Each structure stands twice: as C-alpha cells, then as structure tokens.
Amino acid sequence: PEGIGETNYIGYLPLHRAAYSAWTSAEVVKLFIDYGIKHNVGGPRGGGGVFVSTVNGVTPLSAICDIITHKGANEERWSKFCYITSAAAKAKGFTCFHGHHPNNSITTTLETSSELQEQ
C-alpha cells in the first residue's frame, strides 16, 4: 500500500499498469483506487490517481479507454472502466451511472451530486 503513489521513470503508477494489463483483474483496479484515495494519490480531488499523467500524458482513465478502443470491450475491461470513471466522477463532484443503450452502445450518465457540492 505504501507504494500506491510511487511512479516509475516515465510516470506510471501501479493503477496505470493495472488499467492496461490483461492479467490484472478489475478488483485489483478497484483496490488500487481505494488505496489511492486513502493515501491521497493525485491530491484531494484526484480520485485515487485516476487523473495522474505519465510523461506522455497517459492517465489511468485514458489507458482503459485506449484498451477498449483498440482491443474491444469485455467484462473485465468494462468493469475496470466503470471503477475508474466512477472514481473520476466522484472526485469531481458527480455521480456516475453506467449502462447499455438499446443499440448496444455504452452509455455513461453524470449527475451532479448535491452532497459533494455542499462540501
């Protein structure tokens, strides 16, 4: 857990690697986000590190979007996407709902969270 906010020489957090990896489960991504939030990775509104950029401008959020775009969505990738986008939305004061549109496209709805706005 102490290394959750440590980056390698090009700026990758463990969360970046987990987002990209085919061998890392979505539950590990969720665990990294939870520990990242607990240890303030990315700052107080950093979502546990989901907005931390590498030297090439890659965030865990952009990483999972890139994987889905180029390799397709499966249940594990979709779960990673949901965990990462939910953490990102919550960090910025929104509630995130994911679902499938009738035409099989992925939909994401953001609603302003009045509870977070009042803080």
C-alpha positions in Angstrom: 0.0 0.0 0.0 2.8 2.5 0.7 4.0 2.3 -3.0 0.5 3.0 -4.3 1.5 6.6 -5.2 5.0 5.8 -6.5 5.7 6.2 -10.2 8.3 4.6 -12.4 10.7 6.5 -14.6 8.0 7.5 -17.1 5.4 8.3 -14.5 3.3 5.1 -14.4 1.5 4.4 -11.1 0.5 0.8 -10.2 -3.0 2.0 -11.3 -1.8 2.8 -14.8 -0.3 -0.7 -15.2 -3.4 -2.4 -13.8 -5.6 -0.5 -16.2 -3.5 -1.6 -19.2 -2.9 -5.2 -18.0 -4.9 -8.1 -19.4 -3.7 -10.1 -16.4 -4.9 -7.7 -13.7 -8.4 -8.0 -12.5 -10.9 -5.2 -12.2 -11.0 -5.9 -8.4 -7.3 -5.0 -8.2 -8.0 -1.8 -10.1 -10.7 -1.0 -7.5 -8.3 -1.9 -4.7 -5.6 0.5 -6.1 -8.2 3.3 -6.5 -9.4 2.7 -2.9 -5.9 2.7 -1.5 -5.0 5.7 -3.7 -7.9 7.7 -2.3 -6.9 6.7 1.3 -3.3 7.8 0.6 -4.3 11.0 -1.3 -2.7 9.9 -4.6 -3.3 12.7 -7.1 -4.4 15.1 -4.4 -7.7 15.6 -2.5 -9.8 15.6 -5.7 -7.5 13.1 -7.6 -9.8 10.1 -7.5 -7.1 7.9 -6.1 -4.8 8.6 -9.0 -7.1 8.3 -12.0 -6.0 11.8 -13.3 -2.3 11.3 -12.7 -0.5 11.7 -16.1 2.7 10.0 -17.2 5.4 11.9 -19.1 3.5 11.0 -22.3 0.2 12.4 -20.9 -1.4 9.0 -20.2 -3.8 8.7 -17.3 -5.4 5.5 -16.0 -8.7 6.8 -17.4 -7.2 7.4 -20.9 -5.4 4.0 -20.6 -8.5 2.0 -20.1 -10.3 3.9 -22.9 -7.4 3.2 -25.2 -7.5 -0.5 -24.5 -11.3 -0.7 -25.0 -11.0 1.3 -28.3 -8.2 -0.8 -29.7 -8.9 -4.2 -28.3 -12.6 -4.1 -27.7 -14.7 -4.3 -24.5 -15.1 -7.5 -22.5 -16.5 -7.9 -19.0 -13.2 -7.3 -17.2 -12.3 -4.2 -19.2 -15.8 -2.9 -18.8 -15.5 -3.3 -15.0 -12.2 -1.5 -15.0 -13.7 1.3 -17.0 -16.6 1.6 -14.5 -14.4 1.7 -11.5 -12.1 4.3 -13.0 -14.8 6.5 -14.4 -16.8 6.3 -11.2 -13.8 7.4 -9.1 -13.1 10.2 -11.6 -16.7 11.4 -11.5 -16.9 11.2 -7.7 -13.6 13.2 -7.3 -15.1 16.0 -9.5 -18.5 16.1 -7.7 -20.6 13.9 -9.9 -22.4 10.6 -9.6 -21.7 8.2 -12.4 -24.2 5.7 -13.8 -23.2 3.2 -16.5 -25.4 1.1 -18.6 -26.1 -0.3 -22.0 -28.1 1.7 -24.5 -30.7 -0.3 -26.5 -28.4 -0.1 -29.6 -25.7 -1.9 -27.6 -23.6 1.3 -27.2 -22.1 2.1 -23.8 -23.7 5.0 -22.0 -22.4 6.9 -19.1 -24.6 9.5 -17.3 -23.2 12.0 -14.9 -25.4 13.7 -12.3 -24.3 16.5 -10.1 -24.1 15.3 -6.5 -25.6 17.9 -4.2 -23.9 16.2 -1.3 -20.4 16.8 -2.8 -21.3 20.3 -3.9 -22.2 21.3 -0.3 -18.7 20.3 1.0 
